[in-house]
Amino acid sequence: MSLLQTTIAGSLPKPAWLAEPKKLWAPWLLEGALLDEGKRDAMRLVLGDQESAGIDIVTDGEQTRRHFVTTFIESLDGVDFEHKRTVRIRNRYDADVPVVVGKVARKRPVYVEDIRTLRSLTTRRIKATLPGPMTMVDTLYDDHYRSREKLAREFAAILNQEARELERAGADVIQFDEPAFNVYMDEVRDWGVAALEAAAAGLKCRTAVHICYGYGIKANNDWKKTLGSEWRQYESTFPLLAKSRIDQVSLECANSHVPLELLALLKGKDVMVGAIDVANEAVEAPEQVAATLRAAMKFVPAEKLYPCTNCGMVPLARDVAVGKLKALAAGAALVRRELGA
């Protein structure tokens, strides 16, 4: 396997015939069997975009889900989607969310068929993404457990069932998305990392956690403006993850105010360095990507570094996302050549 294997955080824009472009969590434009077929066709399209761009570890682009958290929760027992309550999401914005009304349980596999399909379509390594337990808790109103930790541990057990089946379906990497890890530092320390490890327990494939500062939407961008000239949220989380059983950590570096020396706190882990800014429509030049990777290599050995996107690209225009995929692969290739790899 060559150095600097490229990958993405997970999501890619959906084709305009499947959902309204550039809109986060856009409703489906198809129904029934046509929707099922459309999702599969979209998965083939975004796989082709990744392969032709030169991405090494590919995903399904999350083409079969409207939301990176609630689509998974929709498949669970114990959650009422009819009578929603308003909560503050990650201390940033209000949203009407489903309510936990009883014991949560997984009725059936959620994304396993998608990963089985993806595995049949490519010979490249594939990554499956799941919401992390803490971020799931933070996207609901809990009227049953009344304990964020208890609910997170229930979700961890459910996620572990799904993850084991995704591994059997052919996933080479399983990534848990935990943007909540950048907000609730005390909970990360007290039970968040333990819940994450429980979600990944027993997996033989590579396990990853993605911790970003969010999609390029107004609520997230406004929050970032309040964080000052240095974003040091990772400082308390990375030492805990360095001691954890999780193999890889995905983080935001491009156009962010994260001091890169914090990467040294992940000693021993694979680091997916976000070298593509998803909050900006401008397509990076390969040299910009290469500059981010070179800077990260002062703190992460090349054999542990995986060039990646900052976050998902679903809110971007499709041609912009494709341009960014190509820039990511070309920037990594530049640095690979410099290393003689």
N, C-alpha and C positions, 0 to 999 in steps of 0.2 A: 504494500500500500504506500502510495507516494505521500510526501509531506504536504501539510496545509490543505487537507481535504475540505472542500467547501460544502456548506449546507445552509438551510434557511431556518428561521425561527418556527415556521409552520404554515401560516396562511398566505394565500395568493388571491388576487382579485378574481371574481367570478365572471364568466362571459356575460355579455349584456342580455342574452336571451334567457339566462337562468335567474339573474337577480339584478336589480338596478345598480349600475356601476357607481363606484366611489362613495357608496353609502354603507356605513357599518351596520351589520345585522339587518340588511335589507330583506324584505319578504320574498318568497319564491314567486317566480312568474309562471311556473308550470304547476300542474297538479297530477296526482295519481301515478299511473304507470309512466306517463310522459316525464314527470319529475324524476322518478327513479332513473330512467334512461338518460335524462339530461345531466343528472349528477355524475353518472358514470362517464358520459362523454366529456364533461368538464374536467374530470380527473385525468382523462387521457390527454386533453389539451394542455393542462398545466404541467403534466409530466413531460410532454414534448417540449414545452418552453424551458423547463429546467435542464433536460438532457441536451438540447441544442445550445443552450447557454454555456454548458460545461460544468453544471453543478454535480458534485460527486455523490453526496448523500441526499437523496430526494425524498419528498413528502407527497401526500395526496392533495396538498394545497388547501386542506380543510374545505373541499368543495361540497361536501355532503352536510355541512353544518352551518346554521345561521349564526350561532354564537359559540365562542370557544368554551364557555362554561355551561350555559343553560341547555344547549342541545343535548349534552350528556345527561343532565339532571332530568330532562323530559322523559327519559327512559326508565326512571326509578319510581318505585312505590314510595308512598309516604310524603309526597310533595304535591300541594294543591296549586295548580296553575290558574284556577278560575278566580279565586279571591285573593288578589295580590295586595301586598303592603308596600309602603314607601320606606326605603332605607337609604342611608348614606353609603355609597360604594367607595371603599378605600379612602374614606375621609375627603372625597373629592367632589362627588356629584350625587344628586338624589335620583333614584330609579325605582320604578314599580317592579317588585320581584315576587317570585313564588314563595309560598309559605310551607315550612316543614310542619306537618300535622300528625305524623305518626312515625313508626320505625322506618328508616330508609332502607330500601333493598333493591337489588338489581334484578329485573324481571328477565332480561335477555341480553345477549351481547349487543354492544352499541356500535362500535366502529370496526369490529373484527372482519366483517365481509368486505369493507372498504380496503383494509390492509391486505386481505387475501387477493383482492382484485389488483391492487397496486403491485403486489409481489409477482403476479402473473404477467404484468406488462413491462417489467424492466429487469435487467440483470444487475443494476446498480444497488448499492446498499440503500435501504429504506428506513425512514424514521416515522414513527407514529407519535402523535401528540395527544396528551390528555390534560384536563385541568388538574391542578394540584389541590389537595384537601383544604388548605387554608383559604385559597381563592374561591373554592366552591362555597365554603361557609360564609364568606364575605359577600356572596351574590344571592343570599337568601334571607328571609325572615324566619327565625327558628321559634316555633310555638310549641315545640315538643320536648326537645332535649334541654333547652335553656342553658346550654353550656357550649361555647364555641369549641372547646377541646373535645368534649364527648362526641359532638357531631362530626368534627374533623376525623376522629379515629374511626367512626362508622364509615365515613366516606373513604378513608384509606383502605379499609377492608374491601369495599366495593371496587375501588380502583385497582386493587391488587388482583381481584378476579379477572377484570377486563385486561389488565396488562399481561397476565400470564397467557391469556388466549391470544392477545396480539402477538406475543412472542412466538407462540405455536403457529400463528398464521404467516410468520416470516419476517416480522419486524427485527431489524438489526440494532436499532436504537429506540428506546421509549423515553419520551421527554414529558415531564410534568411542568405545566405552566403555573408559576407562582408569583405574579406581580404583587400579591399581598405581602410577600417577603420584604418589599421595599418600604412598607408602611408600618407594620406591627412588629417592631423589633423585639419587644419583650416576649410576645407570643411565639415568635420564631425560636427564641432561645428556650422558652419553657416547654413548648410542645410541637411547634411547627416542623422542626427538622425530624423529630421522632415520627410524626404522622407521615411525612414525606418518605422516610425510610420504610415505614410499614406499607405504604402504597407500592414500593419497589421491591418488597421482600421476595427473595427466592428467584429473582430474574437472573438468567445467565447472559442475556444480551446487555449491551451498554445501556446504562441509565443516565438520564440527564434532568437537570432542573433549569428552567428558563426564568430569569428574574430581570424584568425590564422596567422602564419608566412609562410604559404604555403606548398604545397606538397614537398616531398623530392627530388626535381629535382635540377640540378646543379645551375641554375640561382638563385633559392631561397636560396640554401645552401651557395653560394658565398655571397649573400646579407647579410645573417645572420652573416657571419664573419666580416662584417663591422660595426656591431651594438655594439661592445664593450662587456665588461664583464657583463653589466646589460642592459636588454631590457626593456625600460620604456615607450614604445609606448602606452600601456594600461592606463598609468597614466592620460592622458588628456581625454581619451575616456570613461573610466568607470564611472566617476562622472556624465557625461551627460546621459549615459545609466541608471544609478541608478535612475535618475529623469524621465526617459521615461516610456512609457506604455508597453514596451517589458517585458515579464515575465522572460526570461531565457537568460543567456549569456554563450556561449561556447568558451573556450580559451585554449591556449597551455601552458602546464606546464612540461610535461615529457622531460627531457634532454634539457630544454630551459634555458635561462638566465633571465627569468621573475622573478623579486623579488616577492615572494608569498604574502608579505604584501599588494601588490596592490589589492589583492582579497577583502580586507576589504572595498575598494571603491565601491563595488557592494552590499552594505548592503541592504537587503530587496529582492534581486533578487535570483532566482535559479541560481546556478553556475554549468555548465558542465565542470568539471575539466579534461583537457587532461592529462591522465595518461599513454598513449601509444604513443611512439615515432614512427611516420610514416616515418621518414627519415632514418630509420635504419632497416636492415633486421634481426637483432637479436631479438628473441622473449623474452620479459620480463618475469622474474620470478614473480609469484603472489606477493611475498614479496616486489618486487620493486614497483609494482602498489600500494600495501598497504602503503608503505612508502610515496609515493606522496600524497595519500589521507589523511594520518595522518597529513602531513605537511600543506595541504590545510585547514584541519579542525581547525587549530589554528585561521583561519580568516573567515571561512564559517561554519555556524552551520550544523551539519550532516543532518538535515531535509531539508536543501536547497542545498545539494551537490549531483551531479549526475556524477559518474565516466564515462569518455568518452575517445575517441581517440583525439590526437592533431588535426588531419585533416583527409581528406579522405585517403583511403588505396588502391585506384585503381592502383597506379604504382607498388605495391608489388606483389611478388609471392603469389598465392592463399593459399598454405600451410602455409606460413609465416603469412598471414592475419588471417587465422583460428586460428593459435597458439596465436596470439595477442588477438583475441576475447576471447579465453579461459582464457588467463592470466588476462584480464580485469575483467571478471566475477569472477574468483577465488580470485583475489586481493580484490575486493569489498566484497566478502563473508568473507574473513579473518577479515576485519575491522568491518563488520556487527556483527560477532560473538563477537568481543572485546567489542562492544557497547551493547551486550546483546539483539540485535534486531533479 
